């Protein structure tokens, strides 16, 4: 892997982690955040899982836009209309639109 992969999750503090119910089926691949269904808990669970798999090769950042939207996020929303939460990999918008371990790992592996 060449360099650190930067993952940024952008959303609202009290929003859900995806548009699907947080249930025992765990289609997202995460369990530490169950049954909250909350973005912040899912981010922490995602960070723990990615650290196990990739160690320090992945840098995660959670950007909450409740109190203000950074200009670069405004630009993304105005041009691409992505669903929340927004998942960015190395500054590139993905079309994931939810916190799901397998799809985020696939995006990471694609840039390795």
N, C-alpha and C positions, 0 to 999 in steps of 0.2 A: 504494500500500500504506500502510495507516495503522499506524505504529509498527513496532516490532521483533517478529518472530514468534519465539517461544521453542519450541525443539524439545528435548525431554529423552528420552534413551534410558536405560532402566533395565535392568540385568542383572547377570550374574556375570562376573568378570574373565576366567575361562578358558572361558566358554561359547561356543557357536557363535553365529553371527550370524542363523541361521535354521534351520528344521527340514529344509531341502533340502540336498543335497550341493553343495559349492563346486566347480563344474566349469567347463569351458571354455564352456558355454552362457551363463553370466553373466546369468541371468534377473533378478538383482538390479539390474543396470545399473551395477555398480561393477567396476573392474578393478584398482585399486591394491592391494587387499587379497588378491587371488587369489594363491595357492591356500590361504591360511591357514584361511579359514572361521571366523575368530575375531572375536568381538564388538568387541574394542578396535581391531583393524586395520580392520574394516568401519566403525566410527565415524569413524576418521581419514579414510578414503576418502570417506565420506558428507560429512563436514565440508568437505573440499576441493571436492567437486562442487557442494555448495550454495553455497559461497563464490563459485565461478565464476558461478553462475546468479543469485544474489540479493545477493551482496556482504555488506555489514554489516547488511542488513535481516533476516537470520536469525541468531539466537543459539543455538548448540548446547551442550548439557550432557550429559555422560555420568555417570550415577549408578551406581556399582558397589555392590552390596549384600552382598558377601562378608563384610565385617566388621561389619555392622550395617544394619538396615533402618530408614530414616526413618519416622516415624509416618504421614505422608501416603501413603507407598508401602504400608505395612501396611493402611491403610484401603482403598486401591484393591484390593489383593489379596483382602482379606476380603469385599468386596462384589461385585467384578466378575470375579474369577478369570482375569485376562488371561494370555495366554502370554508367556513371555520370549523375546526382549527386549520390554519394554514400550515403546511409542512414545507420547509425549505431545506435543500441540501446544497451546501457550498454556494449559497446565495441564489440558487435556482429554484423556482416554484415547481412543486410537484402537484399532481392531481389526486393525491391521496384523500385529503379532506377529513381525516380522522386519525386517531392514534391507534395504529395497528402494527404490531411488532414485525410481522413477516414482510409487509410491504415497505416499511422503512428500512429494514435490513436489505431488501432487494435494491432499493435506491442507493444505499451505502455501497453495496457490492458492485454496483454498476460503475461507480467512480473510482473503484480501487484499481 
